[in-house]
């Protein structure tokens, strides 16, 4: 009886730790995205540079990405 109680308590603590860790990771990710959004909106004069693939532009000052310029060379043609 004591062994099943110990196993149950350890299992619940482990599950609570996993759920808590996942929650903290989500909060840290959302906070990072919020600060990135604030930093990109504070950039008044974007200095656009093309990426190596030539598919989109990225600001050298804040890291903001623009829309895709050209489709990737290995992508299949779009069907209209």
N, C-alpha and C positions, 0 to 999 in steps of 0.2 A: 504494500500500500504506500509506503514512504517512497519507494523507488519510482512509482508512477507519478506521485506528486512532484518529485524532483525533476523528472523528465518533462512533465507538463510545464513547470515553472521555467526551466531552461529553454524549452521550445518557445514559450510565449515571450521571454526576454529576447531571444534571438530574433524572432519575428518583429518585435517592437524596434529593435536596433536596426534591422534592415529597412523597415518602413521609415523610421526617423532619418536614417542616412539618405534615403532616396528623397525625402522631403527637403533636407538641407541642400542636397545637390541641385534640386530644382530651384530653390530660392537663390543659390549662388549663381546659377545660369541666368535666371531672370534678372538679377541685379547686374550681371555683366552686360546683358543685352540692353538694359536701360541706360547704363553709363555709355555704352557704345553709341546708342541712339542720340544721347545728349551731346557727345563729342562730335558726332557727324553733323548735327544740326548747328553746332557752334562754328563749324568751318564755313566761313563766308565766301572764300575764293578757292574753289576746288582746282587743284592742279592735276588734270586727268592724264593718265598714262595707260597704254594698252598692256594687257597681260601677255605672257609669253605665247599663249595659244592664239591671240588676236581675236578672241571671241567677245570680250567685254572690256570696259574701261574701269580703272580704279584710281581713286584720288590718292596722290602721294602724301598728302598732309593728314587726312583723317581715316583713310582706308575704305571709304564708301565706294560701293560697286554700282556701276550703271547697268542698264539692261544689256542683253546680248546684242552684239553688233552683227555677227555672222554666225551661222550654224557651225557646229564643230565639223571638221572635215570627214570624220568617220561616222557621222550620224546619218541615218537613213533619210531619203527625201520624204518631205511631208506630202500627204495625200489630200487633195482638195475635194 
